[in-house]
Amino acid sequence: EANKYYICCDNIGAKDISKTMVFEISAGNEVLTVKYSGLSYVYNILELYKNQPDGSTDKNLSNLAEAVYLYSVAADNYFVSEG
């Protein structure tokens, strides 16, 4: 579909979930630069459901987003202590 782009980044390790990555997307003569991390997705999901009335959230998805956030925090703490 026009004006839509898809970025895929496979195999993100635990220590890299919170790492911001820079993607450059070329479209003709135009170059778009996007900064994104695994936590960007988590943030977007939690923000989407934050102000929704009860019953209109996907609890499984919001629980998954919270779990990924907590996993990222634990991984960051682990790898900082190892480093």
Distance bins in CASP14 RR format, pairs under 12 A and 6 or more apart:
PFRMAT RR
TARGET T0000
AUTHOR 0000-0000-0000
RMODE 2
METHOD distances of the structure
MODEL  1
2 27 0 0 0 0 0 1 0 0 0 0 0
3 25 0 0 0 0 0 1 0 0 0 0 0
3 27 0 0 0 0 1 0 0 0 0 0 0
3 30 0 0 0 0 0 1 0 0 0 0 0
3 32 0 0 0 0 0 1 0 0 0 0 0
4 25 0 0 0 0 0 1 0 0 0 0 0
4 27 0 0 0 0 0 1 0 0 0 0 0
4 32 0 0 0 0 0 1 0 0 0 0 0
5 23 0 0 0 0 1 0 0 0 0 0 0
5 24 0 0 0 0 0 1 0 0 0 0 0
5 25 1 0 1 0 0 0 0 0 0 0 0
5 26 0 0 0 0 0 1 0 0 0 0 0
5 27 1 0 0 1 0 0 0 0 0 0 0
5 30 0 0 0 0 0 1 0 0 0 0 0
5 31 0 0 0 0 0 1 0 0 0 0 0
5 32 1 0 0 1 0 0 0 0 0 0 0
5 33 0 0 0 0 0 1 0 0 0 0 0
5 34 0 0 0 0 1 0 0 0 0 0 0
5 36 0 0 0 0 0 1 0 0 0 0 0
6 23 0 0 0 0 0 1 0 0 0 0 0
6 25 0 0 0 0 1 0 0 0 0 0 0
6 34 0 0 0 0 0 1 0 0 0 0 0
7 21 0 0 0 0 1 0 0 0 0 0 0
7 22 0 0 0 0 0 1 0 0 0 0 0
7 23 1 0 1 0 0 0 0 0 0 0 0
7 24 0 0 0 0 0 1 0 0 0 0 0
7 25 1 0 0 1 0 0 0 0 0 0 0
7 32 0 0 0 0 0 1 0 0 0 0 0
7 33 0 0 0 0 0 1 0 0 0 0 0
7 34 1 0 0 1 0 0 0 0 0 0 0
7 35 0 0 0 0 0 1 0 0 0 0 0
7 36 1 0 0 1 0 0 0 0 0 0 0
7 37 0 0 0 0 0 1 0 0 0 0 0
7 38 0 0 0 0 0 1 0 0 0 0 0
7 40 0 0 0 0 0 1 0 0 0 0 0
7 41 0 0 0 0 0 1 0 0 0 0 0
8 21 0 0 0 0 0 1 0 0 0 0 0
8 23 0 0 0 0 1 0 0 0 0 0 0
8 25 0 0 0 0 0 1 0 0 0 0 0
8 36 0 0 0 0 0 1 0 0 0 0 0
9 16 0 0 0 0 1 0 0 0 0 0 0
9 17 0 0 0 0 0 1 0 0 0 0 0
9 19 0 0 0 0 0 1 0 0 0 0 0
9 20 0 0 0 0 0 1 0 0 0 0 0
9 21 1 0 0 1 0 0 0 0 0 0 0
9 22 0 0 0 0 0 1 0 0 0 0 0
9 23 1 0 0 1 0 0 0 0 0 0 0
9 34 0 0 0 0 0 1 0 0 0 0 0
9 36 0 0 0 0 1 0 0 0 0 0 0
9 37 0 0 0 0 1 0 0 0 0 0 0
9 38 0 0 0 0 1 0 0 0 0 0 0
9 40 0 0 0 0 0 1 0 0 0 0 0
9 41 0 0 0 0 0 1 0 0 0 0 0
10 16 0 0 0 0 0 1 0 0 0 0 0
11 17 0 0 0 0 0 1 0 0 0 0 0
12 18 0 0 0 0 0 1 0 0 0 0 0
12 19 0 0 0 0 1 0 0 0 0 0 0
12 20 0 0 0 0 0 1 0 0 0 0 0
12 21 0 0 0 0 1 0 0 0 0 0 0
12 36 0 0 0 0 0 1 0 0 0 0 0
12 37 0 0 0 0 1 0 0 0 0 0 0
12 38 1 0 0 1 0 0 0 0 0 0 0
12 39 0 0 0 0 0 1 0 0 0 0 0
12 40 0 0 0 0 0 1 0 0 0 0 0
12 41 0 0 0 0 0 1 0 0 0 0 0
12 68 0 0 0 0 0 1 0 0 0 0 0
12 71 0 0 0 0 0 1 0 0 0 0 0
12 72 0 0 0 0 0 1 0 0 0 0 0
12 75 0 0 0 0 0 1 0 0 0 0 0
13 19 0 0 0 0 1 0 0 0 0 0 0
13 37 0 0 0 0 0 1 0 0 0 0 0
13 38 0 0 0 0 0 1 0 0 0 0 0
13 68 0 0 0 0 0 1 0 0 0 0 0
13 71 0 0 0 0 0 1 0 0 0 0 0
13 72 0 0 0 0 0 1 0 0 0 0 0
13 75 0 0 0 0 1 0 0 0 0 0 0
13 76 0 0 0 0 0 1 0 0 0 0 0
13 79 0 0 0 0 0 1 0 0 0 0 0
14 38 0 0 0 0 0 1 0 0 0 0 0
14 68 0 0 0 0 0 1 0 0 0 0 0
14 70 0 0 0 0 0 1 0 0 0 0 0
14 71 1 0 0 1 0 0 0 0 0 0 0
14 72 1 0 0 1 0 0 0 0 0 0 0
14 73 0 0 0 0 0 1 0 0 0 0 0
14 74 0 0 0 0 1 0 0 0 0 0 0
14 75 1 1 0 0 0 0 0 0 0 0 0
14 76 0 0 0 0 1 0 0 0 0 0 0
14 77 0 0 0 0 0 1 0 0 0 0 0
14 78 1 0 0 1 0 0 0 0 0 0 0
14 79 1 0 0 1 0 0 0 0 0 0 0
14 82 0 0 0 0 0 1 0 0 0 0 0
15 71 0 0 0 0 0 1 0 0 0 0 0
15 72 0 0 0 0 1 0 0 0 0 0 0
15 73 0 0 0 0 0 1 0 0 0 0 0
15 74 0 0 0 0 0 1 0 0 0 0 0
15 75 1 0 1 0 0 0 0 0 0 0 0
15 76 1 0 0 1 0 0 0 0 0 0 0
15 77 0 0 0 0 0 1 0 0 0 0 0
15 78 0 0 0 0 1 0 0 0 0 0 0
15 79 1 0 1 0 0 0 0 0 0 0 0
15 80 0 0 0 0 1 0 0 0 0 0 0
15 81 0 0 0 0 0 1 0 0 0 0 0
15 82 0 0 0 0 1 0 0 0 0 0 0
15 83 0 0 0 0 0 1 0 0 0 0 0
16 37 0 0 0 0 1 0 0 0 0 0 0
16 38 0 0 0 0 1 0 0 0 0 0 0
16 39 0 0 0 0 0 1 0 0 0 0 0
16 72 0 0 0 0 1 0 0 0 0 0 0
16 75 0 0 0 0 1 0 0 0 0 0 0
16 76 0 0 0 0 0 1 0 0 0 0 0
16 79 0 0 0 0 1 0 0 0 0 0 0
17 36 0 0 0 0 0 1 0 0 0 0 0
17 37 1 0 0 1 0 0 0 0 0 0 0
17 38 1 0 1 0 0 0 0 0 0 0 0
17 39 1 0 0 1 0 0 0 0 0 0 0
17 40 0 0 0 0 0 1 0 0 0 0 0
17 41 0 0 0 0 1 0 0 0 0 0 0
17 42 0 0 0 0 1 0 0 0 0 0 0
17 43 0 0 0 0 0 1 0 0 0 0 0
17 65 0 0 0 0 0 1 0 0 0 0 0
17 67 0 0 0 0 0 1 0 0 0 0 0
17 68 1 0 0 1 0 0 0 0 0 0 0
17 69 0 0 0 0 1 0 0 0 0 0 0
17 70 0 0 0 0 0 1 0 0 0 0 0
17 71 1 0 0 1 0 0 0 0 0 0 0
17 72 1 0 1 0 0 0 0 0 0 0 0
17 73 0 0 0 0 1 0 0 0 0 0 0
17 74 0 0 0 0 0 1 0 0 0 0 0
17 75 1 0 0 1 0 0 0 0 0 0 0
17 76 0 0 0 0 1 0 0 0 0 0 0
17 78 0 0 0 0 0 1 0 0 0 0 0
17 79 0 0 0 0 0 1 0 0 0 0 0
18 36 0 0 0 0 0 1 0 0 0 0 0
18 37 1 0 1 0 0 0 0 0 0 0 0
18 38 1 0 0 1 0 0 0 0 0 0 0
18 39 1 0 1 0 0 0 0 0 0 0 0
18 40 0 0 0 0 1 0 0 0 0 0 0
18 41 0 0 0 0 0 1 0 0 0 0 0
18 42 0 0 0 0 1 0 0 0 0 0 0
18 43 0 0 0 0 0 1 0 0 0 0 0
18 68 0 0 0 0 0 1 0 0 0 0 0
18 69 0 0 0 0 1 0 0 0 0 0 0
18 70 0 0 0 0 0 1 0 0 0 0 0
18 71 0 0 0 0 0 1 0 0 0 0 0
18 72 1 0 1 0 0 0 0 0 0 0 0
18 73 0 0 0 0 1 0 0 0 0 0 0
18 74 0 0 0 0 0 1 0 0 0 0 0
18 75 1 0 0 1 0 0 0 0 0 0 0
18 76 1 0 1 0 0 0 0 0 0 0 0
18 77 0 0 0 0 0 1 0 0 0 0 0
18 79 0 0 0 0 0 1 0 0 0 0 0
18 80 0 0 0 0 0 1 0 0 0 0 0
19 35 0 0 0 0 0 1 0 0 0 0 0
19 36 0 0 0 0 0 1 0 0 0 0 0
19 37 1 0 1 0 0 0 0 0 0 0 0
19 38 0 0 0 0 1 0 0 0 0 0 0
19 39 0 0 0 0 1 0 0 0 0 0 0
19 40 0 0 0 0 0 1 0 0 0 0 0
19 72 0 0 0 0 1 0 0 0 0 0 0
19 75 0 0 0 0 0 1 0 0 0 0 0
19 76 0 0 0 0 1 0 0 0 0 0 0
19 79 0 0 0 0 0 1 0 0 0 0 0
20 33 0 0 0 0 0 1 0 0 0 0 0
20 34 0 0 0 0 0 1 0 0 0 0 0
20 35 1 0 1 0 0 0 0 0 0 0 0
20 36 1 0 0 1 0 0 0 0 0 0 0
20 37 1 0 1 0 0 0 0 0 0 0 0
20 38 0 0 0 0 1 0 0 0 0 0 0
20 39 0 0 0 0 1 0 0 0 0 0 0
20 40 1 0 0 1 0 0 0 0 0 0 0
20 43 0 0 0 0 0 1 0 0 0 0 0
21 33 0 0 0 0 0 1 0 0 0 0 0
21 34 0 0 0 0 1 0 0 0 0 0 0
21 35 1 0 0 1 0 0 0 0 0 0 0
21 36 1 0 0 1 0 0 0 0 0 0 0
21 37 1 0 0 1 0 0 0 0 0 0 0
21 38 0 0 0 0 1 0 0 0 0 0 0
21 39 0 0 0 0 0 1 0 0 0 0 0
21 40 0 0 0 0 1 0 0 0 0 0 0
22 31 0 0 0 0 0 1 0 0 0 0 0
22 32 0 0 0 0 0 1 0 0 0 0 0
22 33 1 0 0 1 0 0 0 0 0 0 0
22 34 1 0 0 1 0 0 0 0 0 0 0
22 35 1 0 1 0 0 0 0 0 0 0 0
22 36 0 0 0 0 1 0 0 0 0 0 0
22 37 0 0 0 0 0 1 0 0 0 0 0
23 31 0 0 0 0 0 1 0 0 0 0 0
23 32 0 0 0 0 1 0 0 0 0 0 0
23 33 1 0 0 1 0 0 0 0 0 0 0
23 34 1 0 1 0 0 0 0 0 0 0 0
23 35 1 0 0 1 0 0 0 0 0 0 0
23 36 1 0 0 1 0 0 0 0 0 0 0
23 37 0 0 0 0 0 1 0 0 0 0 0
23 40 0 0 0 0 0 1 0 0 0 0 0
24 30 0 0 0 0 0 1 0 0 0 0 0
24 31 1 0 1 0 0 0 0 0 0 0 0
24 32 1 0 0 1 0 0 0 0 0 0 0
24 33 1 0 1 0 0 0 0 0 0 0 0
24 34 1 0 0 1 0 0 0 0 0 0 0
24 35 0 0 0 0 0 1 0 0 0 0 0
24 36 0 0 0 0 0 1 0 0 0 0 0
25 31 1 0 0 1 0 0 0 0 0 0 0
25 32 1 0 1 0 0 0 0 0 0 0 0
25 33 1 0 0 1 0 0 0 0 0 0 0
25 34 1 0 0 1 0 0 0 0 0 0 0
25 36 0 0 0 0 0 1 0 0 0 0 0
26 32 0 0 0 0 1 0 0 0 0 0 0
26 33 0 0 0 0 0 1 0 0 0 0 0
27 33 0 0 0 0 0 1 0 0 0 0 0
34 40 0 0 0 0 1 0 0 0 0 0 0
36 42 0 0 0 0 0 1 0 0 0 0 0
36 43 0 0 0 0 0 1 0 0 0 0 0
36 44 0 0 0 0 1 0 0 0 0 0 0
37 43 0 0 0 0 1 0 0 0 0 0 0
37 44 0 0 0 0 0 1 0 0 0 0 0
37 68 0 0 0 0 0 1 0 0 0 0 0
37 69 0 0 0 0 0 1 0 0 0 0 0
37 72 0 0 0 0 1 0 0 0 0 0 0
37 76 0 0 0 0 0 1 0 0 0 0 0
38 44 0 0 0 0 1 0 0 0 0 0 0
38 45 0 0 0 0 0 1 0 0 0 0 0
38 65 0 0 0 0 0 1 0 0 0 0 0
38 68 1 0 0 1 0 0 0 0 0 0 0
38 69 0 0 0 0 1 0 0 0 0 0 0
38 71 0 0 0 0 0 1 0 0 0 0 0
38 72 1 0 0 1 0 0 0 0 0 0 0
38 75 0 0 0 0 0 1 0 0 0 0 0
39 45 0 0 0 0 0 1 0 0 0 0 0
39 46 0 0 0 0 1 0 0 0 0 0 0
39 47 0 0 0 0 0 1 0 0 0 0 0
39 65 0 0 0 0 1 0 0 0 0 0 0
39 66 0 0 0 0 0 1 0 0 0 0 0
39 68 1 0 0 1 0 0 0 0 0 0 0
39 69 1 0 0 1 0 0 0 0 0 0 0
39 70 0 0 0 0 0 1 0 0 0 0 0
39 71 0 0 0 0 0 1 0 0 0 0 0
39 72 1 0 0 1 0 0 0 0 0 0 0
39 73 0 0 0 0 1 0 0 0 0 0 0
39 75 0 0 0 0 0 1 0 0 0 0 0
39 76 0 0 0 0 0 1 0 0 0 0 0
40 46 0 0 0 0 0 1 0 0 0 0 0
40 47 0 0 0 0 0 1 0 0 0 0 0
40 65 0 0 0 0 0 1 0 0 0 0 0
40 68 0 0 0 0 0 1 0 0 0 0 0
40 69 0 0 0 0 0 1 0 0 0 0 0
40 72 0 0 0 0 0 1 0 0 0 0 0
41 47 0 0 0 0 0 1 0 0 0 0 0
41 48 0 0 0 0 0 1 0 0 0 0 0
41 61 0 0 0 0 0 1 0 0 0 0 0
41 64 0 0 0 0 0 1 0 0 0 0 0
41 65 1 0 0 1 0 0 0 0 0 0 0
41 68 0 0 0 0 1 0 0 0 0 0 0
41 69 0 0 0 0 0 1 0 0 0 0 0
41 72 0 0 0 0 0 1 0 0 0 0 0
42 48 0 0 0 0 0 1 0 0 0 0 0
42 49 0 0 0 0 0 1 0 0 0 0 0
42 61 0 0 0 0 0 1 0 0 0 0 0
42 62 0 0 0 0 1 0 0 0 0 0 0
42 63 0 0 0 0 0 1 0 0 0 0 0
42 64 0 0 0 0 1 0 0 0 0 0 0
42 65 1 0 1 0 0 0 0 0 0 0 0
42 66 1 0 0 1 0 0 0 0 0 0 0
42 67 0 0 0 0 1 0 0 0 0 0 0
42 68 1 0 1 0 0 0 0 0 0 0 0
42 69 1 0 1 0 0 0 0 0 0 0 0
42 70 0 0 0 0 1 0 0 0 0 0 0
42 71 0 0 0 0 1 0 0 0 0 0 0
42 72 1 0 0 1 0 0 0 0 0 0 0
42 73 0 0 0 0 0 1 0 0 0 0 0
43 49 0 0 0 0 0 1 0 0 0 0 0
43 50 0 0 0 0 0 1 0 0 0 0 0
43 62 0 0 0 0 0 1 0 0 0 0 0
43 65 0 0 0 0 1 0 0 0 0 0 0
43 66 0 0 0 0 0 1 0 0 0 0 0
43 68 0 0 0 0 0 1 0 0 0 0 0
43 69 0 0 0 0 1 0 0 0 0 0 0
43 72 0 0 0 0 0 1 0 0 0 0 0
44 50 0 0 0 0 0 1 0 0 0 0 0
44 61 0 0 0 0 0 1 0 0 0 0 0
44 62 0 0 0 0 0 1 0 0 0 0 0
44 65 0 0 0 0 1 0 0 0 0 0 0
44 68 0 0 0 0 0 1 0 0 0 0 0
44 69 0 0 0 0 0 1 0 0 0 0 0
45 52 0 0 0 0 0 1 0 0 0 0 0
45 57 0 0 0 0 1 0 0 0 0 0 0
45 58 0 0 0 0 1 0 0 0 0 0 0
45 59 0 0 0 0 0 1 0 0 0 0 0
45 60 0 0 0 0 0 1 0 0 0 0 0
45 61 1 0 1 0 0 0 0 0 0 0 0
45 62 1 0 0 1 0 0 0 0 0 0 0
45 63 0 0 0 0 0 1 0 0 0 0 0
45 64 1 0 0 1 0 0 0 0 0 0 0
45 65 1 0 1 0 0 0 0 0 0 0 0
45 66 0 0 0 0 1 0 0 0 0 0 0
45 67 0 0 0 0 0 1 0 0 0 0 0
45 68 0 0 0 0 1 0 0 0 0 0 0
45 69 0 0 0 0 1 0 0 0 0 0 0
46 52 0 0 0 0 0 1 0 0 0 0 0
46 57 0 0 0 0 0 1 0 0 0 0 0
46 58 0 0 0 0 0 1 0 0 0 0 0
46 61 0 0 0 0 1 0 0 0 0 0 0
46 62 1 0 0 1 0 0 0 0 0 0 0
46 63 0 0 0 0 0 1 0 0 0 0 0
46 64 0 0 0 0 0 1 0 0 0 0 0
46 65 1 0 1 0 0 0 0 0 0 0 0
46 66 1 0 0 1 0 0 0 0 0 0 0
46 67 0 0 0 0 0 1 0 0 0 0 0
46 68 0 0 0 0 0 1 0 0 0 0 0
46 69 1 0 0 1 0 0 0 0 0 0 0
46 70 0 0 0 0 0 1 0 0 0 0 0
47 57 0 0 0 0 0 1 0 0 0 0 0
47 62 0 0 0 0 0 1 0 0 0 0 0
47 65 0 0 0 0 1 0 0 0 0 0 0
48 56 0 0 0 0 0 1 0 0 0 0 0
48 57 0 0 0 0 1 0 0 0 0 0 0
48 58 0 0 0 0 1 0 0 0 0 0 0
48 61 0 0 0 0 1 0 0 0 0 0 0
48 62 0 0 0 0 1 0 0 0 0 0 0
48 65 0 0 0 0 1 0 0 0 0 0 0
49 55 0 0 0 0 1 0 0 0 0 0 0
49 56 0 0 0 0 1 0 0 0 0 0 0
49 57 1 0 1 0 0 0 0 0 0 0 0
49 58 1 0 0 1 0 0 0 0 0 0 0
49 59 0 0 0 0 1 0 0 0 0 0 0
49 60 0 0 0 0 0 1 0 0 0 0 0
49 61 1 0 0 1 0 0 0 0 0 0 0
49 62 1 0 1 0 0 0 0 0 0 0 0
49 63 0 0 0 0 0 1 0 0 0 0 0
49 64 0 0 0 0 0 1 0 0 0 0 0
49 65 0 0 0 0 1 0 0 0 0 0 0
49 66 0 0 0 0 0 1 0 0 0 0 0
50 56 0 0 0 0 0 1 0 0 0 0 0
50 57 0 0 0 0 1 0 0 0 0 0 0
50 62 0 0 0 0 1 0 0 0 0 0 0
50 65 0 0 0 0 0 1 0 0 0 0 0
50 66 0 0 0 0 0 1 0 0 0 0 0
51 57 0 0 0 0 0 1 0 0 0 0 0
52 58 0 0 0 0 1 0 0 0 0 0 0
52 59 0 0 0 0 0 1 0 0 0 0 0
52 61 0 0 0 0 0 1 0 0 0 0 0
52 62 0 0 0 0 1 0 0 0 0 0 0
55 62 0 0 0 0 0 1 0 0 0 0 0
56 62 0 0 0 0 0 1 0 0 0 0 0
57 63 0 0 0 0 1 0 0 0 0 0 0
57 65 0 0 0 0 0 1 0 0 0 0 0
57 66 0 0 0 0 0 1 0 0 0 0 0
58 64 0 0 0 0 1 0 0 0 0 0 0
58 65 0 0 0 0 1 0 0 0 0 0 0
59 65 0 0 0 0 0 1 0 0 0 0 0
59 66 0 0 0 0 0 1 0 0 0 0 0
60 66 0 0 0 0 0 1 0 0 0 0 0
60 67 0 0 0 0 0 1 0 0 0 0 0
61 67 0 0 0 0 0 1 0 0 0 0 0
61 68 0 0 0 0 0 1 0 0 0 0 0
62 68 0 0 0 0 0 1 0 0 0 0 0
62 69 0 0 0 0 0 1 0 0 0 0 0
63 69 0 0 0 0 0 1 0 0 0 0 0
63 70 0 0 0 0 0 1 0 0 0 0 0
64 70 0 0 0 0 0 1 0 0 0 0 0
64 71 0 0 0 0 0 1 0 0 0 0 0
65 71 0 0 0 0 0 1 0 0 0 0 0
65 72 0 0 0 0 0 1 0 0 0 0 0
66 72 0 0 0 0 0 1 0 0 0 0 0
66 73 0 0 0 0 0 1 0 0 0 0 0
67 73 0 0 0 0 0 1 0 0 0 0 0
67 74 0 0 0 0 0 1 0 0 0 0 0
68 74 0 0 0 0 0 1 0 0 0 0 0
68 75 0 0 0 0 0 1 0 0 0 0 0
69 75 0 0 0 0 0 1 0 0 0 0 0
69 76 0 0 0 0 0 1 0 0 0 0 0
70 76 0 0 0 0 0 1 0 0 0 0 0
70 77 0 0 0 0 0 1 0 0 0 0 0
71 77 0 0 0 0 0 1 0 0 0 0 0
71 78 0 0 0 0 0 1 0 0 0 0 0
72 78 0 0 0 0 0 1 0 0 0 0 0
72 79 0 0 0 0 0 1 0 0 0 0 0
73 79 0 0 0 0 0 1 0 0 0 0 0
73 80 0 0 0 0 0 1 0 0 0 0 0
74 80 0 0 0 0 0 1 0 0 0 0 0
74 81 0 0 0 0 0 1 0 0 0 0 0
75 81 0 0 0 0 0 1 0 0 0 0 0
75 82 0 0 0 0 0 1 0 0 0 0 0
76 82 0 0 0 0 0 1 0 0 0 0 0
76 83 0 0 0 0 0 1 0 0 0 0 0
77 83 0 0 0 0 0 1 0 0 0 0 0
END
